[in-house]
Amino acid sequence: EKFANSDALISRHQGLRYTYGQLKQEVENAARGLMWIGVEKGERVGVWSPNCAEWLIAQYALAKVGAIMVNINPAYRIRELEHALAQSGVSVIIAARRFRNSDYAAMIDELGPRLPALKHTVYLSKQRLGSSITWNDLLENGIRAPGSPLHEREASLQCDDPVNIQYTSGTTGRPKGATLSHHNILNN
């Protein structure tokens, strides 16, 4: 509140710049959009993307709704992706459509039938694919959604609630997920 007009997030490669006030509003819009698609407290939501403004906004928005963000390594191939999504029980994935030589959309499409928990895909693009929605769809629906359910959800959160699952590199076997709480994240 005190520094609402100061720079908070700058993504040079995207040409984006957010003040703290704008970032707060964007996070709240994304959080309400996540609730609009049915994301519940404790639900696991994968984020599979290289560094971008949306990644950071998603992290804060997921924390606000009490969801658990599952960090998906941008270098994952289909085998690692399937393991992480299936083991963590991801119900929503927020993803770039592609990165470098990896076609994320094709991999998600291929894995869809083998991931019964996966209900929604949100692409960080302007074009919808199949039954997916875009990041802009999520934000626009969040703008129209009422704020009170989000504030009620936030009030129900505890510092020891899980907020993040990070996977090990898997160099000696399959990657293992480590769960962190709000408290763990704030104290690191």
N, C-alpha and C positions, 0 to 999 in steps of 0.2 A: 504494500500500500504506500509506504513512504517513498519508494523509488519507482513508482508505476511508469514514469516516463523515461527511465534509464534503459539502455540496451540490456537484454537478458539472453537472447539467442540470436546468433548470426550464422547463417549457412551460406557461405560465399558461393559454393558451387551451384546452389539453387537460386541464388539471388534473393534470399529471404532474410528479413530482419524483424525481430519482435522485441518490443519493450516488455517490461515485467507485466504491465497491465494487459497488453495484447496477448502475451503468453498465458497469463492466468485465464483470460476469456477463451482462448483456443483450447486449453486443457479442459475447461468446464464444458465447452461444446462437444469435445471428443468424449468426455465421460458420460454426458447425457446421451450421446449417440450410441455408446456402448450399451447403456442401459436400454435404449430403444430396441436394439437387436436382441435383447434378452440376457446380457451378461450379468450373472449373479455373483454375489460375494463368494470367494473361494474358487470360482471357476478359473480354469487355466486358459490363457490367451497367448499364443505364440506370436513373436515379432521376428520376422525374417527379412532383413534388409541391411544394406550397407548404411553407413552413417548418413543421417538426414534429419531435418527438423521434425518430421513426422514420428521418427523413432523416439525422440525425447518427449514429444507431446504424448505419445501413446504410453510411455512409461509412467508419467505423472497421472494421466487419465485413468489408467488401470489401477494405480494405487488408490486414487480417489473413490473408485467403485468397489474396492476390496477384492479385485481380481488378482490372480497370480500371473505375472508376466513370465513367459518362458522364452528366454533368449535363444534364438536359433542362429547358429554360426553361419554367416553369409557364404562360407566356402563349402557347406555341407552338400554332399551328393545325395542321391535318393535313398540309399541305405541308411545313412546317418539321420537324414530327415525323418524317415519312417520310424526309426527307433525313438528319437526324441519326442515326436508327436504322439506316438502310441504309448510310450512309457509314462509320459506326463499327463495324458488324457486331454490334450488340447481340444477345445470345442470351437474356438475361433482362431483364425490365423490372419494377421495383418502382414502383408508381404509386398515387396517390390515385384514387378512382373518378371524382371530378369536382372541379372547382375553379371558383368563380364561375359563369360561364355556359358553361363547357366540360365536355362529357361525355367525360372521358378514356377510360372503358371503351368507349364506342361508337367512338371514333377508333382505339383499339388493335385492336378487333374488325374494323373496316373494313380496316386496314392488314395484319393478320395474314397473309393469303394472299400479299401482295407482299413479305413479309419472311421469306425462307426460313431465316435464321439464328436468328430468334426462337423459342425453345423453351418458355419459361416466362413467365408473368405472375403477379406477386405483388401483390395489392391490399391497400392500407392500410385495410381495412374488415373487418367481421365476416362479411360475406356473400360466399360463393364465386359466381363467374360462370363458367359453362361449365367448361372444364378448368383454370381459374386456381386458385391457392391464396391463402390470406389470410396476412397478416403473422403472425398468431397461429399458423397452421399451421406456418410456417417456424420460429418460435421453439420451438414444442412439439416438433417433430422434432429441432431442434438440442439441446434439453435431453436427449433420449433418445440422441443420437449420442455415440460415444466422443470424448474430447478429444485422444487421441494423434495422430490424423491431422492435426488442426488445428495442433498444436505442431510436427509434422514439416514441414508446409507453411510455417509462419512461419519456421522455421529456414532454409528454402531461399531466402528473399527477400533481395534486395540493395537498397541505398539508391538505386541508379540504375534499378531496375525501374519501368516505367510504372504509375501508380496512378490517374490522373485524366485525362479528356478534357473540356475546356471549349470550348464553341462561341462564336465571335464573334457579334456582333449581326447580321451579314449586311446592313448598311445599303447596301453598295456591290456586293452580289452575294450568292451563297449563303453561309450561315454556314460558317466553316472551323473544324475541330477542332484545338485546341492540346493536345498531350499533355504532362503533367507527371509527374515521378517522385516517389518518397517524399522524396527530398532536396529537390526544388523546393518541395514543400508545407511541409516542416518549416522551410525558410529564408525563407518569406514571411511 
